[in-house]
Amino acid sequence: MSKKTEHSFSSVISVNPYKGSYLSGISSFLSNTETAQFSKEQYAISYLNTKDFINSQISISKNIPEEDLHDAISNKIYDELALDQAVTYQIQFIETFNSLDEDNRNFHVFIIDPLTLEETFVPTIEKIKYIDAIIPSPLLLKTLYSKEIIETSGVHCYIYFQENDAFITVYNEKEFLYTKSINYSFLQMHERFCELYGERIEFVDFISFLSTQSLKDTDSDYKEYFIKLYKEIFANINDILTYVKRAYELEKIERVFIGSQIQTLTKLDEMSEVELGIKSSNFEFDYGFESDGIYIDQLHALMHVYTTLPLEEKYSCNFTTYHRPPKFIHRESGKIILLIAASLTLAFMYPVTYWVLTYAQTLQYDLLDAEYKELHAQKTTRQATIRNKKAVKTKVQTLLAHEKKEYAEKKSTLIKIHDVKVNYPMKAKLLANLTKDLNKFNIGLDSLSYKEDEKLKTFTLNLISKQDKSITKMLEYLTKTYEGKFDFSLKHIELKDKSKKYFSELKVNIL
């Protein structure tokens, strides 16, 4: 389905067929709707749980023409998976790229029994009549990368618990790699918990505990058994991830995103990080939608984002069989009616001239009205995108200002450290050299002082010598030896009668 077709609708309704929940989206506002019904102005989208379809990988020769590709994949799937030839399975596929395989094209294939599809969506179709897209739930995660909600690459693992299913999905370098349904949906977790607890509790009470209690803080009798249940779940997940790394030759999994269909107080990401040893985060993302304060199932939110993406930025894998009928002018009956109408118009052209003009104006209005709705939908979508980008920009600018401040502080510190490391050793070295030179000429040092301002750094040495020639010879020696490095100045040499020694003040300016 093209971007243009999707955006010709004024609203989007997402469907969870397993719970019978509907989420309506108009512009960037999402809300629950209990009275879902058919509307030709709304785009309907739903998904398939991982446990309801078969997922496999196959290779097909590059020599097979594009028009024969679907048949070739279907035939190979029936053979390799030993599918029942009497059942016409629905098969969809997405292509993956393997630079090491030059002779074949590689595909992820998704297979579903049409009876399963029909049984799942009968209640939904009774309410809204048509579903424009039915997407395998793991492929909805591609929108996180297409919308740059997740900007990092690498190997990411997604774990999501639902009432009727729980799945693990792995993406590598922002592309789908692997998915598997695990036997820990909320219904299955409830059954297993009752076995561990040794007593049956109501499913409603089980869900209530998950929603309102944190295992860190609660003193409930259930705590011990919930911990056992979670450890069992993460042990199973760890086994699956070990298999995935080995099967797909992955060095490591950089990130785990974990969440559930209901809001829980227990931090699943903290438990995941402890049990799996992988950096983990909540499976909760900011999609830029507004809501009336309700907790939004992440799959519902992903479906709404999916409808805003152009075809080339998402996986096109649509299992729907509940298509809308073509527009009236594209139906055979419609074409015949239009032909008859044209004939009658020609036959009665003169008497109905004014009627024709009126009809033309009405038709033009309808076309402009349809164009307006399409442009309005584009406008609202782009406004939502702009708001998202502005929010991201504000966050980045705040972070940049913080980083600049830290940089300035660190720069100042480094300059001070450099000054200490360079200037102080230099002063000490200078004094050591001057002391050696004084010793060469048998000149003593009465006192020493140091002065520094913005332009000049000066040592003042008060010298003592038995002979005035020693001082002059030393000055001549220093001037030649340190030419270009230091400036020496000595104004006078004074003989003191009492000590019979010569005193002089030598100034050393560091150039």
ZIWOUR-V437066 format. One line per field, one symbol per residue. psi: psi as a letter, one per 30 degrees, with the letter a starting at -180 (. if undefined). burial: b if it has 9 or more other ideal C-beta (glycine too) atoms within 8 Angstrom, else e. Layout:
psi=???
burial=???
This chain:
psi=kleeeegfkflkkkkjfffhkkkkkkcgkkkkkfhklkkffkkkkalklefflkklklkkkffklefgeeeeeeeeeeeeghljffkikkkllkklkjffjfflkkkkkkkkkfeeeeeegeeeefegekjekjkkeffffffeeeghejflaajkkkkkkleflklkkkkkhgkkeklkklhhleeeeeeeeeeefgkklkeeeeeeeeffkkfefkglffeeeeeeeeeeefeeeeeeeeeeeeeghkeljekkkkalflkkfkjeeeeeeeefgkkllkhkljfglllhglkkkeeeeeeeeeffklefglkjijgkgilkllleffleeeeeeeeeeeeeeeeheefgeeeeeeeeeeeeeeeeeeeeeeeeeeeeeeeeeeeeeeeeeeeeeeeeeeeeeeeeeeeeeeeeeeeeeeeeeeeeeeeeeeeeeeeeghkljelklkkkaffkkkkjkjlklfkfeeeeeeeeeeeeegkfeljkkjelkkkkeefhlkkljkkjkk.
burial=eeeeebbbbebbbbbbbbeebbbbbeebbbbebeebeeeeebbbbbbbbbebbebbebbbeeeeeeeebeebbbebbbeebebeeeeebbbbbbebeeeeeeebebbbbbbbebebbeebbeebbebbebbbbbbbbbbbbbbbbbbebeeeeebbbbbbbbbbbbbbbbbbeeebbbbebbebbbbbbbebbbebbeeebebeebbebbbebebeebeeebbebbbbbbbbbbbbbbebbeebbeebebeebbbbbbbbbbeeebebbebbbebbebebbebebebbbebeeeebbbbbbbbbbbbbbebeebeebbbbeeeeeeeeeebeebbeebeeeeeebeeebeebeeebeeeeeeeeeeeeebeebbebbbebbebbbebbeebeeeeeeeeeeeeeeeeeeeeeeeeeeebeeeebeebeebbeebbebbeebebebeebebeeeeeeebbbbbbbbeebebbbbbbebbbeebeeebebebeebebbeeeebbbbbbbbbbe
